[in-house]
Amino acid sequence: MTKPDKNSKSIARSLGEFVGHLWFSVTRDVTSEKHEVRRTIEEEERDTSVGKVTLRRTTIDEVEIDRERLG
């Protein structure tokens, strides 16, 4: 049997995280929803004195629906 890696998770830990995700999705508030409409990513590489640098801009457009206010 090999010795487990320091950063590896146990099966019990992984199962607990999975159940936690399920619990969150079942108990979350669904009165407001967010829908991502568009995601724009602009990326540019530049040479500098310390090497290449990547400049990145991410723009996310969302629509939020408040179901309580809609009636």
ABEGO torsion letter per residue (X at the ends): XBBBBAABBBAAAAAAAAAAAAAAAAABBAABBBBBABBBBBBBBBBBAAEBBBBBBBBBBBBBBBAAAAX
